[in-house]
Amino acid sequence: MGTSYEGALVAAGLEQVCAALAGAGMTAIVAPVGVERTAVLPREGAYNVADVDGLGRYLSGTCGFSVLVHSLYDSDLLSLYVYSGGESVHEYQSDVAHLGQPFEDADGEMKVVFDGVPFDFDDDSRPSGPRGADPEVFAPFGTGDIDPGRLGALLRGEGLDEEQQVFAESRHWAIAEALNLQPAALTNAYRHVKASDFSGAVLVGRSPALEAQQEEQRSRAAVLRSHNPRPPSAGSA
């Protein structure tokens, strides 16, 4: 079982982001990850999935922030979405091979569909590799001097170490570091952490019931992780 999480990076200060989330009645852990850069770990809903599309639209549209939404699926696929003016304006996928939809054709053979086009499972021409790996789009979400060559290579999946090749969350960690950001809050899920895990972080939408629910989820996650050990994430000691 791999890692999955959703969240957002907002080009604004912690207090501004907290006020925006509180005004909309949202519950999230909010953490500073750089100068005027804030990570949002939204509380998950059904199936432990957070509505980050709605979050991105609200923060970029109603609030006017630049927002980079992220979604990690089962340690296989990292998706990044840039939001501006209430709309998603750019999409990145670390490997489009994971976006295919399998189906059984009329002859009983399994195939996979990409953008409406069916392929055999063993067809080497099936779409694969990154999409939307444009460093100039993502560089504005970083701080300080950013090496566009290094950022672009990470987005394209070039020059990755073994862990970054196997685990998409490790690539996400490296991308955050290339943007001169603190990666920890950007590479975790609300259900697995608490605000005190990150320096300067706060919980917006605090309530005893939610805290009890979160603690129960963390305990269950800890039990699952104890039965499914994983290597440490990139950048950890």
PEWO-V926950 format. One record per residue. RES is the residue in one small letter. D_CENTER is the distance of its C-alpha to the mean C-alpha in Angstrom with 1 decimal. Layout:
res,d_center
RES,D_CENTER
RES,D_CENTER
//
This chain:
res,d_center
m,17.2
g,13.8
t,10.7
s,8.3
y,6.0
e,4.6
g,5.3
a,6.9
l,9.0
v,12.6
a,15.5
a,17.9
g,19.4
l,18.7
e,21.8
q,21.1
v,17.7
c,19.2
a,22.2
a,20.2
l,18.3
a,21.6
g,23.5
a,21.5
g,21.9
m,18.2
t,17.3
a,14.5
i,14.3
v,14.4
a,14.6
p,16.0
v,14.3
g,16.9
v,19.8
e,19.0
r,15.3
t,13.6
a,10.4
v,10.3
l,9.5
p,11.2
r,13.6
e,13.1
g,15.9
a,17.5
y,16.4
n,13.8
v,11.5
a,10.7
d,11.9
v,9.3
d,11.6
g,14.4
l,12.8
g,12.1
r,15.7
y,17.3
l,16.1
s,16.8
g,19.9
t,21.7
c,20.7
g,20.7
f,17.7
s,15.7
v,12.0
l,8.9
v,6.4
h,2.8
s,3.3
l,4.9
y,8.6
d,11.4
s,10.6
d,11.8
l,9.5
l,6.5
s,6.5
l,6.6
y,9.1
v,11.7
y,13.7
s,17.3
g,20.2
g,18.5
e,17.4
s,14.7
v,16.5
h,14.5
e,12.3
y,11.0
q,10.9
s,11.3
d,14.2
v,15.8
a,18.0
h,15.6
l,15.9
g,19.7
q,21.4
p,24.2
f,27.5
e,31.2
d,33.6
a,37.2
d,38.5
g,36.3
e,34.2
m,30.5
k,28.6
v,25.2
v,24.5
f,22.4
d,22.9
g,26.0
v,27.5
p,28.4
f,28.5
d,30.0
f,27.7
d,29.6
d,29.6
d,28.6
s,28.1
r,25.1
p,22.1
s,19.9
g,17.9
p,15.4
r,15.6
g,15.2
a,15.2
d,16.9
p,16.7
e,18.8
v,16.3
f,13.6
a,16.3
p,17.2
f,14.0
g,15.4
t,18.6
g,21.9
d,22.9
i,20.3
d,21.4
p,20.4
g,21.8
r,19.6
l,16.4
g,17.6
a,18.4
l,15.1
l,13.5
r,16.5
g,16.3
e,19.6
g,21.0
l,18.4
d,19.8
e,20.2
e,17.3
q,14.9
q,16.6
v,16.3
f,12.9
a,9.8
e,8.2
s,11.3
r,10.9
h,7.6
w,10.0
a,12.7
i,11.2
a,10.7
e,14.2
a,15.5
l,14.6
n,16.7
l,14.1
q,14.0
p,10.9
a,11.5
a,10.2
l,6.9
t,6.6
n,8.2
a,8.9
y,11.7
r,14.0
h,14.1
v,15.0
k,17.4
a,17.7
s,20.3
d,18.0
f,16.9
s,19.7
g,20.4
a,17.9
v,19.3
l,18.9
v,19.4
g,21.3
r,22.9
s,25.3
p,27.1
a,26.2
l,22.5
e,22.8
a,24.9
q,22.4
q,19.5
e,22.0
e,22.9
q,19.4
r,18.9
s,22.3
r,21.6
a,18.4
a,20.6
v,23.2
l,21.0
r,19.7
s,23.3
h,24.3
n,21.6
p,21.5
r,18.8
p,19.2
p,17.8
s,14.5
a,15.2
g,16.7
s,18.0
a,21.8
//
